[in-house]
Each structure stands twice: as C-alpha cells, then as structure tokens.
Amino acid sequence: MTKRAGMTGGRTARATFAAIFMLCALSATTAGSATPKDPPAVRTPYVTQAPIVMLKDIGSGQILFSRGADKRFAPASMAKVMTAYVVLDLIKKGQLSRETLFTVDEATWKRWSTRPAGSSMFLRAGEKISVDDLLKGLITVSGNDAASVLAVGIDGSENSFVNRMNAVASKIGMASSNFGTPSGWPDGGVTKVSAGDLIVLADRLIRDHPDGYARYFSIPTLRHGLSPDGKPIVQSNRNPILGRFAGADGLKTGHTSEAGYCFLGSAKRDGRRLVMVVAGLPSDKARREEAERLMSWGFEQRAPMAAAQTNRGNPSKGRKSAATP
C-alpha cells in the first residue's frame, strides 16, 4: 500500500508540475500576442504661414486642420463653384438641359473682351453655345464670360441669377456667404465667403451632383475660340494639383489683388476624400506648394485628431499654426 501510494503521489506531482508549466507557457504566448505588432503612428503637426487654411475628411466629417475658417473674405473665381452648383441643380431638377443653347450678347462680349486680366473662354458676340460647353469653360479655364452667359441665359440678368445663388447658398447651409456676381469678379466687397462655407459647398456639390462633378471638374484642357491669327485657342485647367497630385480631381482656383491666391480643392485616395481651402497666399507657386503639402499631410493622418484652432479668427499676425493630436 505504501509503495503504491508513493507511486501515485509521484505521478500526481509530475502532472501538477506539467500543468503549471503549460499554464505559464500559455500565459506568455497570450501576452505576446496582445502586444501590437506596430507602434502607433506619430501624428506630425501641420505648420503653415497661410492666413486661411481648412482641411476636412468628407467621409468621417472630421476637420483635420482649421485656421481662419470663419473669417469672411473675397473668394475671387472660387465663386464660380457656386454658379456651377446652381446650374447643376437646375439640370438635376429638369428645369434646364445641358443641350440648351444660349446666345452671347454684345454687352457680355464687350464687357469681358476688354478685360485682358480676366479669365475667358473667348466667346464671340452672337455665338450660340450649349450649357454643357459653358460649364466646361466656367470650371476648366475659369471663364468670366461663361459665368455671365449662364447667368443671363438662365435668369435674364446677372442680378436675378445672383439672387438665386444666394437663396441656394442659404439653403445648403452657407451661413457666412454672400454673392454679388456669378464670376467672383471684384465688386466692392459684396461677395464674401468663409473657408468653412466653401467646404460645405464642395461637399454638397460632390454629393448632390457626382456625375456633374466627374464630368466638369477634372478636364485637363479646353479648346474653344480662335486667336487673332485664326488658330484654335487651347487652355489648361487652372487647378494647380490636377495631374500633379495623385487623386486630385477638381474644384477651383481664385485670384485677385484683394483675395490673393486661393484654392478650393479635392482629392480621393483609397476611397477617402479630402476637401481643402487655402486663401491669401502671395503667389501661384506658393498656392500650389501649400495645396500639395496640405493634401499630402492630410492623407497621412489616419488616427483621430483634433482640429487646430491656433490663431483662429486672427490670421493677420501670421503666426504658425499646427494641428494638435
């Protein structure tokens, strides 16, 4: 009995030791598997001297960066995005057709043909042109003449069309904006927007009119009109990152001496869309570089982060601003 009991006790001790060993090994394995394979991404702050900057992730609704987003300023030709939204909305509702022809009146032709500093699609007096082609000229080469012809053709006068623009802007939530022209040409301070409102406009245009956005906002060049020597006029898209930045697919630049160099732009990568605004930059080069740098930074930001509010509402001092984790 004693010998058998001893053998039984030895087997019990060995079994207990084996169980403890297996438990320790399992715990170590579990702990090891719980450790992240990759360290969390480090979120690099965005630093800029631009007085007005805003970047939004449209899918999540997250503001990735914001500086001077509520400051009202003259949008210059970015106002044409509002004109485009109104026209696309009328087409969607069946109140206007892309094939509708409008005639360029003498007054519109004179107004824009004598302003060499303004962008033009080089329409001719008496020319009949479709809404489809006018939208291409409006967005691709920022045609001021295209904006005027659309406004007069739709509502009989620019003033009446501007009333429509403001009504639609209010309806879609652009609470800080007011439009005085369909082109964004300087009007003594009547036309004002905010970066936040421009983001709203871009978001709504892309969501409400995806076919129109795809059709009109990423055309690389426009061929329309003849030069004095009879050669076709070919102009490149004004978008500074289209064809340069992977995923860039549209919206609009603006520039006047009052507004500086501005840009409302969008890009989409791997199903993720970002929309940005930069304004008040000193040169075309500075605008392009800021836009590319901001978009590149934005697509690198994957983890949730808070919007930057440094120097918000007081951008004139030119302090650097960075998004904070």
LUMTITOR-706764 format. One line per 5 residues: number of its first residue (from 1); their letters; for each residue z, y, x of C-alpha. Coordinates in pm, 1 decimal. Layout:
<atoms>
NUM = A = Z:Y:X  ...
</atoms>
This chain:
<atoms>
1 = MTKRA = 0.0:0.0:0.0  88.9:239.6:279.6  -232.2:177.3:472.5  -446.0:218.0:159.4  -266.4:537.9:67.5
6 = GMTGG = -325.3:671.4:417.7  -695.7:594.9:396.6  -712.9:762.2:56.9  -530.0:1067.2:187.2  -770.8:1093.9:484.2
11 = RTARA = -1073.9:1079.6:260.8  -920.5:1343.6:34.5  -853.8:1574.6:330.0  -1208.9:1534.7:460.7  -1355.3:1600.7:114.6
16 = TFAAI = -1139.7:1911.7:78.1  -1249.5:2038.5:421.2  -1616.0:1978.0:333.7  -1580.7:2163.1:5.0  -1419.9:2461.6:178.7
21 = FMLCA = -1697.9:2464.1:440.5  -1968.3:2456.9:172.1  -1797.5:2736.9:-22.6  -1778.5:2959.5:285.9  -2143.2:2895.0:370.1
26 = LSATT = -2248.8:2974.6:12.2  -2046.8:3296.2:13.5  -2208.1:3407.3:339.8  -2554.5:3332.9:206.1  -2488.2:3520.3:-116.2
31 = AGSAT = -2351.7:3820.5:71.3  -2653.1:3822.1:299.2  -2897.2:3808.9:10.1  -2719.8:4100.2:-160.6  -2789.1:4325.4:137.0
36 = PKDPP = -3101.9:4542.1:79.0  -3391.0:4442.4:299.0  -3499.4:4803.2:338.6  -3274.9:5108.5:376.0  -3304.5:5371.4:100.3
41 = AVRTP = -3582.5:5624.2:155.1  -3479.7:5953.4:311.1  -3590.6:6243.1:92.1  -3728.0:6521.1:308.9  -3676.0:6871.1:165.7
46 = YVTQA = -3986.4:7077.0:93.1  -3989.7:7410.8:272.8  -4225.9:7692.3:179.0  -4272.5:8067.4:208.5  -4481.2:8084.9:-111.5
51 = PIVML = -4315.5:8306.8:-375.1  -4414.5:8087.5:-670.3  -4431.4:7708.3:-647.0  -4380.1:7431.6:-900.9  -4447.8:7058.1:-888.8
56 = KDIGS = -4399.9:6817.2:-1178.7  -4433.1:6441.8:-1217.7  -4608.6:6423.4:-1554.5  -4523.2:6060.9:-1627.4  -4148.3:6090.9:-1577.1
61 = GQILF = -4124.1:6457.4:-1674.5  -3930.6:6524.9:-1354.8  -3958.9:6860.8:-1180.1  -3987.3:6770.8:-813.2  -3984.5:7128.3:-687.2
66 = SRGAD = -3943.0:7467.8:-850.6  -3939.4:7818.3:-710.7  -4003.4:8128.1:-920.7  -4119.3:7904.9:-1207.6  -4009.8:8155.2:-1475.5
71 = KRFAP = -4148.0:8464.5:-1303.1  -4436.1:8616.5:-1501.5  -4746.3:8701.9:-1301.5  -5118.6:8764.5:-1342.7  -5298.1:8427.4:-1336.1
76 = ASMAK = -5644.7:8558.2:-1247.3  -5904.5:8287.0:-1316.8  -5640.3:8025.4:-1396.9  -5654.8:8187.3:-1742.0  -5985.4:8003.9:-1786.5
81 = VMTAY = -5789.9:7679.8:-1827.7  -5650.3:7828.7:-2148.3  -6004.4:7918.9:-2256.6  -6115.4:7562.9:-2181.3  -5822.8:7418.3:-2381.1
86 = VVLDL = -5914.4:7628.1:-2684.5  -6280.3:7523.8:-2667.4  -6198.0:7155.0:-2617.3  -5955.9:7173.4:-2910.3  -6229.1:7311.8:-3137.1
91 = IKKGQ = -6463.8:7033.3:-3026.3  -6197.2:6769.4:-3093.2  -6138.1:6907.3:-3443.3  -6510.6:6900.6:-3521.5  -6529.7:7279.9:-3551.6
96 = LSRET = -6761.2:7313.7:-3251.3  -7017.3:7090.5:-3083.7  -7094.4:7051.6:-2714.5  -7460.3:7087.7:-2808.6  -7412.6:7423.3:-2985.0
101 = LFTVD = -7629.9:7690.9:-2822.4  -7506.7:8043.6:-2761.7  -7729.8:8334.2:-2658.8  -7627.6:8554.9:-2365.8  -7632.6:8909.5:-2498.8
106 = EATWK = -7742.7:9210.4:-2296.1  -7394.9:9363.5:-2280.4  -7237.1:9047.3:-2137.4  -7514.1:9009.9:-1881.3  -7480.8:9372.9:-1766.3
111 = RWSTR = -7104.8:9353.0:-1750.1  -7096.8:9060.2:-1508.8  -7422.6:9104.5:-1317.7  -7297.7:9441.2:-1189.3  -6969.3:9298.8:-1057.9
116 = PAGSS = -7061.4:9119.0:-736.6  -6696.7:9048.7:-655.5  -6652.9:8839.8:-970.4  -6739.8:8470.6:-1000.2  -7050.1:8396.5:-1203.5
121 = MFLRA = -7272.6:8109.0:-1312.3  -7562.5:8359.6:-1309.8  -7653.4:8358.9:-1674.5  -7953.5:8569.7:-1777.2  -7979.5:8811.7:-2067.7
126 = GEKIS = -8131.7:8635.0:-2366.1  -8068.7:8288.7:-2219.1  -7971.6:8018.6:-2466.7  -7711.7:7783.0:-2322.2  -7504.1:7497.6:-2461.6
131 = VDDLL = -7126.5:7490.2:-2493.3  -7138.1:7187.5:-2264.1  -7306.6:7380.6:-1983.1  -7083.9:7683.4:-2036.5  -6772.9:7468.3:-1992.8
136 = KGLIT = -6918.5:7329.9:-1670.6  -6980.5:7681.3:-1542.4  -6640.5:7802.7:-1661.5  -6445.0:7538.5:-1468.9  -6665.6:7438.0:-1175.8
141 = VSGND = -6759.3:7784.4:-1047.6  -6512.8:7997.9:-1246.3  -6790.0:8179.5:-1432.3  -6662.4:8502.3:-1583.7  -6993.2:8529.2:-1768.8
146 = AASVL = -6939.3:8178.0:-1910.1  -6595.1:8278.8:-2040.3  -6736.6:8585.6:-2214.5  -7029.8:8399.1:-2372.1  -6796.7:8127.7:-2505.6
151 = AVGID = -6556.0:8385.4:-2649.4  -6823.7:8594.4:-2818.6  -7015.5:8290.0:-2936.9  -6708.1:8132.4:-3098.8  -6530.8:8433.4:-3249.1
156 = GSENS = -6777.5:8722.0:-3236.2  -6583.6:8920.8:-2977.1  -6357.0:8868.3:-2678.8  -6066.9:9035.2:-2859.1  -6086.0:8791.8:-3150.2
161 = FVNRM = -6105.4:8496.5:-2914.8  -5806.7:8626.8:-2717.6  -5606.6:8632.4:-3041.8  -5696.4:8265.7:-3082.7  -5592.2:8195.1:-2722.2
166 = NAVAS = -5250.1:8349.3:-2776.3  -5195.9:8162.6:-3102.5  -5278.7:7829.4:-2938.0  -5067.6:7912.1:-2630.7  -4768.6:7979.1:-2854.5
171 = KIGMA = -4829.9:7659.6:-3049.7  -4827.2:7436.1:-2740.7  -4510.7:7593.6:-2602.3  -4628.3:7856.2:-2351.6  -4341.5:8087.7:-2437.6
176 = SSNFG = -4378.2:8327.8:-2141.6  -4753.8:8378.4:-2155.7  -4983.6:8642.9:-2298.6  -5359.6:8661.9:-2259.7  -5574.2:8976.3:-2268.0
181 = TPSGW = -5908.0:8829.9:-2159.5  -6074.4:8486.7:-2167.0  -6161.4:8513.1:-1797.4  -5841.2:8638.2:-1638.0  -6016.5:8949.8:-1505.7
186 = PDGGV = -5757.5:9222.3:-1426.4  -5662.3:9401.0:-1747.6  -5383.5:9638.9:-1651.4  -5107.2:9380.8:-1668.7  -5173.0:9249.6:-2018.9
191 = TKVSA = -5243.7:8892.6:-1909.0  -4928.6:8729.1:-1776.1  -4815.4:8368.7:-1739.3  -4541.6:8173.4:-1564.1  -4577.3:7868.9:-1342.2
196 = GDLIV = -4376.6:7672.9:-1597.5  -4623.3:7765.4:-1871.4  -4923.0:7672.4:-1656.4  -4769.3:7329.6:-1600.6  -4729.6:7295.2:-1978.7
201 = LADRL = -5095.2:7395.6:-2027.1  -5224.0:7148.3:-1767.6  -5008.7:6869.0:-1909.7  -5129.1:6932.7:-2264.5  -5494.2:6962.8:-2164.2
206 = IRDHP = -5488.2:6634.5:-1971.5  -5300.2:6452.5:-2250.3  -5474.4:6608.8:-2551.3  -5827.0:6610.1:-2408.2  -5854.2:6332.5:-2148.7
211 = DGYAR = -6230.8:6293.2:-2199.2  -6287.8:6666.1:-2162.5  -6069.3:6678.0:-1855.7  -6262.8:6393.7:-1693.5  -6596.9:6548.1:-1791.2
216 = YFSIP = -6545.9:6906.6:-1673.9  -6273.2:6937.5:-1413.7  -6398.1:6732.6:-1119.9  -6766.7:6826.5:-1094.9  -6830.8:6881.9:-721.7
221 = TLRHG = -7121.9:7127.4:-753.4  -7304.2:7323.3:-1022.5  -7675.2:7404.5:-1021.1  -7761.4:7686.8:-1256.4  -7966.7:8004.6:-1232.7
226 = LSPDG = -8220.9:8132.5:-984.6  -8177.9:8354.2:-680.9  -8399.9:8665.4:-638.6  -8645.6:8458.4:-434.4  -8673.9:8204.1:-713.0
231 = KPIVQ = -8466.7:7927.7:-553.8  -8210.4:7733.0:-760.8  -7852.3:7854.4:-722.4  -7613.0:7574.1:-624.2  -7240.5:7649.6:-606.8
236 = SNRNP = -6950.0:7429.2:-502.2  -6639.7:7367.3:-708.0  -6369.2:7624.2:-625.3  -6091.3:7359.9:-630.7  -5955.6:7362.2:-272.4
241 = ILGRF = -5832.8:6999.4:-269.9  -6107.3:6829.1:-472.1  -6281.8:6587.7:-236.4  -6025.6:6660.1:36.5  -5708.4:6511.0:-106.6
246 = AGADG = -5710.4:6153.6:-237.8  -5655.2:6152.1:-612.5  -5721.3:6522.7:-672.4  -5920.5:6554.2:-993.8  -5908.7:6903.7:-1130.9
251 = LKTGH = -5789.3:7229.2:-1284.7  -5839.0:7578.4:-1148.5  -5801.4:7840.1:-877.2  -5743.1:8210.1:-925.1  -5757.3:8516.5:-705.7
256 = TSEAG = -5725.5:8891.6:-745.7  -5564.0:9155.1:-526.2  -5278.2:9170.5:-777.1  -5222.3:8795.5:-811.6  -5304.1:8684.9:-457.1
261 = YCFLG = -5446.6:8337.9:-406.2  -5331.8:8094.1:-675.6  -5396.0:7736.5:-778.4  -5314.3:7510.8:-1072.2  -5398.7:7158.5:-958.8
266 = SAKRD = -5351.1:6793.7:-1042.7  -5385.9:6461.3:-865.7  -5330.8:6099.7:-963.5  -5240.6:5808.0:-736.1  -5147.2:5453.7:-836.6
271 = GRRLV = -5106.8:5560.3:-1198.4  -4876.3:5850.8:-1110.2  -4992.1:6203.7:-1193.6  -4854.0:6522.3:-1039.3  -4934.5:6877.7:-1150.5
276 = MVVAG = -4867.1:7176.4:-927.3  -4880.1:7555.0:-925.9  -4882.7:7780.3:-621.3  -4928.1:8155.9:-650.6  -4908.0:8474.4:-449.1
281 = LPSDK = -5047.8:8330.5:-126.5  -5219.3:8561.6:124.5  -5546.5:8377.2:184.3  -5774.3:8099.2:69.4  -5672.9:7896.8:376.6
286 = ARREE = -5302.6:7940.4:300.9  -5360.7:7830.2:-58.7  -5549.2:7517.5:44.7  -5294.1:7418.2:307.4  -4999.1:7480.1:73.4
291 = AERLM = -5162.3:7277.8:-204.0  -5236.9:6979.7:21.6  -4892.1:6988.2:178.5  -4711.7:7014.2:-155.9  -4909.8:6730.1:-311.1
296 = SWGFE = -4861.1:6508.6:-5.7  -4487.8:6572.4:-15.7  -4474.8:6508.6:-390.0  -4634.4:6166.5:-370.5  -4385.0:6068.4:-102.0
301 = QRAPM = -4093.3:6138.9:-336.4  -4021.6:5815.5:-520.6  -3645.8:5830.1:-580.6  -3493.8:6066.2:-842.3  -3414.1:6408.3:-708.4
306 = AAAQT = -3305.5:6744.1:-843.1  -3535.7:7041.9:-859.5  -3483.7:7319.8:-610.1  -3352.7:7640.5:-753.6  -3302.1:7834.5:-429.2
311 = NRGNP = -3403.7:8198.6:-469.2  -3515.1:8123.8:-827.6  -3623.3:8436.8:-1006.2  -3616.4:8643.7:-686.9  -3908.1:8522.6:-475.5
316 = SKGRK = -3997.1:8861.5:-333.0  -3745.1:8827.7:-49.6  -3947.5:8538.4:89.4  -3656.5:8307.3:160.6  -3733.5:7945.7:231.4
321 = SAATP = -3669.8:7703.4:-50.0  -3621.9:7328.6:-33.3  -3577.2:7060.6:-296.3  -3235.9:6905.0:-275.3  -3164.3:6531.7:-310.6
</atoms>
